[in-house]
Amino acid sequence: MILFATLMLLAAWWALAAAMPPANLSRRRRRVLRSLAGAALAASLALYVAAIGVEQGPVFWTAALMLAALVVALSRALFRPGARPRARGE
């Protein structure tokens, strides 16, 4: 259950990143991505609370939220299309 909740966090952050303004998406599609991401975040919190408990669930969810955001941000920055490594001294 924790693994599924963590995958939901990754998907939520990915959807939020994909819905950012530079993307070539319509307003409606951005709104849909944002609402799906919000639903995934809420569902993952509920899964963490159900799996770990009311006392520690939100704490672990917050840590997983931060780590998932870091993973998505780094992966989108490092593996974006057209990215090339910079030479030293550039």
VENCORBEL-V60723 format. One record per backbone hydrogen bond with DSSP energy under -1.0 kcal/mol. NH is the residue of the N-H (numbers start at 0). CO is the residue of the C=O. If there is no record, write none. Layout:
nh=NH co=CO
nh=NH co=CO
This chain:
nh=4 co=0
nh=5 co=1
nh=6 co=2
nh=7 co=3
nh=8 co=4
nh=9 co=5
nh=10 co=6
nh=11 co=7
nh=12 co=8
nh=13 co=9
nh=14 co=10
nh=15 co=11
nh=16 co=12
nh=17 co=13
nh=18 co=14
nh=19 co=16
nh=22 co=19
nh=24 co=22
nh=29 co=25
nh=30 co=26
nh=31 co=27
nh=32 co=28
nh=33 co=29
nh=34 co=30
nh=35 co=31
nh=36 co=32
nh=37 co=33
nh=38 co=34
nh=39 co=35
nh=40 co=36
nh=41 co=37
nh=42 co=38
nh=43 co=39
nh=44 co=40
nh=45 co=41
nh=46 co=42
nh=47 co=43
nh=48 co=44
nh=49 co=45
nh=50 co=46
nh=51 co=47
nh=52 co=48
nh=56 co=52
nh=59 co=55
nh=60 co=56
nh=61 co=57
nh=62 co=58
nh=63 co=59
nh=64 co=60
nh=65 co=61
nh=66 co=62
nh=67 co=63
nh=68 co=64
nh=69 co=65
nh=70 co=66
nh=71 co=67
nh=72 co=68
nh=73 co=69
nh=74 co=70
nh=75 co=71
nh=76 co=72
nh=77 co=73
nh=78 co=74
nh=82 co=79
nh=89 co=86
